[in-house]
Amino acid sequence: MSTHLAEHFKKRRLEKGLRPAEVAKMVGYSNIAKGIRRIETFEGCGDITNDLLVKLAAALEIDEETIGRLSEEDLREWAAWANEPIKPYMVVRLIAAMYSRQLSPMKRNTA
């Protein structure tokens, strides 16, 4: 799942007509394949180190305010998702290769 921040960086890279290999060189990777992999991981799922984020922002000319705004938006969406109630369940193995999904017993208040 990509993030708003990652999508913005990818959009900016494409607007500038840069391939991941070119960006990897711009941010200082000597091992270009490793740089490409890290850039594509960021663009695909939003996973990035602070050091690489700073270097990519400089290379793609993305200001700190935009990064902060998009990061906050991603955090708000994540918090909304994390706060959704769920019904806990258990997966019970009945016999080999046969499973059953059952709702977890809820702890009753006996006060």
C-alpha positions as CSV (number, residue, x, y, z in Angstrom):
1,M,0.0,0.0,0.0
2,S,1.5,3.3,-1.1
3,T,1.3,6.5,0.9
4,H,0.4,10.1,-0.1
5,L,4.0,11.0,0.5
6,A,5.4,8.2,-1.6
7,E,3.0,9.0,-4.4
8,H,4.0,12.6,-4.4
9,F,7.7,11.7,-4.7
10,K,7.0,9.3,-7.6
11,K,4.8,11.9,-9.3
12,R,7.6,14.5,-9.0
13,R,10.2,12.0,-10.3
14,L,8.0,11.3,-13.3
15,E,7.3,15.0,-14.0
16,K,11.1,15.5,-14.1
17,G,11.4,12.6,-16.5
18,L,13.8,10.7,-14.2
19,R,14.2,7.0,-14.0
20,P,14.9,5.4,-10.6
21,A,18.5,4.7,-11.7
22,E,19.1,8.4,-12.4
23,V,17.7,9.4,-9.0
24,A,19.8,6.7,-7.3
25,K,22.9,8.4,-8.8
26,M,21.7,11.8,-7.8
27,V,21.3,10.8,-4.1
28,G,24.8,9.3,-4.1
29,Y,24.4,5.5,-4.4
30,S,27.4,3.8,-5.8
31,N,25.5,0.5,-5.9
32,I,22.8,1.7,-8.3
33,A,20.7,-1.5,-8.1
34,K,20.5,-1.1,-4.3
35,G,19.4,2.5,-4.8
36,I,16.8,1.6,-7.3
37,R,15.4,-1.1,-5.0
38,R,15.1,1.3,-2.1
39,I,13.5,4.1,-4.2
40,E,11.0,1.6,-5.7
41,T,10.2,0.2,-2.2
42,F,9.5,3.7,-1.0
43,E,7.3,4.5,-4.0
44,G,5.5,1.2,-3.7
45,C,4.8,1.0,0.0
46,G,6.1,4.2,1.7
47,D,9.0,2.5,3.5
48,I,12.0,4.8,3.7
49,T,14.8,5.9,6.0
50,N,15.1,9.5,7.2
51,D,18.5,9.9,5.5
52,L,17.1,8.7,2.1
53,L,14.0,10.9,2.5
54,V,16.1,14.0,3.0
55,K,18.3,13.2,0.0
56,L,15.4,12.4,-2.3
57,A,13.6,15.6,-1.2
58,A,16.7,17.6,-2.2
59,A,17.2,15.8,-5.5
60,L,13.5,16.2,-6.5
61,E,13.2,19.7,-5.0
62,I,10.4,18.9,-2.6
63,D,10.1,21.3,0.4
64,E,9.8,20.3,4.1
65,E,6.3,21.8,4.3
66,T,5.0,19.5,1.7
67,I,6.6,16.5,3.3
68,G,5.1,17.5,6.7
69,R,1.6,18.0,5.3
70,L,1.6,14.7,3.4
71,S,3.1,12.8,6.4
72,E,0.4,14.2,8.6
73,E,-2.3,13.1,6.1
74,D,-0.8,9.6,6.0
75,L,-0.8,9.5,9.8
76,R,-4.4,10.6,10.0
77,E,-5.5,7.9,7.6
78,W,-3.5,5.3,9.4
79,A,-5.0,6.3,12.8
80,A,-8.5,6.1,11.3
81,W,-7.8,2.6,10.1
82,A,-6.2,1.5,13.3
83,N,-9.2,2.8,15.4
84,E,-11.8,0.8,13.5
85,P,-13.4,-1.8,15.7
86,I,-12.8,-5.4,14.8
87,K,-14.4,-8.7,15.7
88,P,-11.6,-10.9,17.1
89,Y,-11.6,-14.5,15.9
90,M,-9.6,-17.7,16.2
91,V,-8.6,-20.1,13.6
92,V,-9.1,-23.6,14.9
93,R,-7.4,-26.6,13.3
94,L,-10.1,-29.3,13.1
95,I,-7.9,-32.0,11.3
96,A,-5.0,-31.8,9.0
97,A,-5.6,-29.2,6.3
98,M,-9.1,-28.4,7.6
99,Y,-9.6,-25.2,9.6
100,S,-12.6,-23.3,11.1
101,R,-12.9,-19.6,11.9
102,Q,-14.7,-18.9,15.2
103,L,-15.4,-15.7,17.0
104,S,-13.3,-15.3,20.1
105,P,-15.3,-15.7,23.4
106,M,-15.7,-12.2,24.9
107,K,-14.7,-11.7,28.5
108,R,-17.9,-11.1,30.5
109,N,-18.0,-8.6,33.2
110,T,-19.0,-10.4,36.4
111,A,-19.0,-7.4,38.7
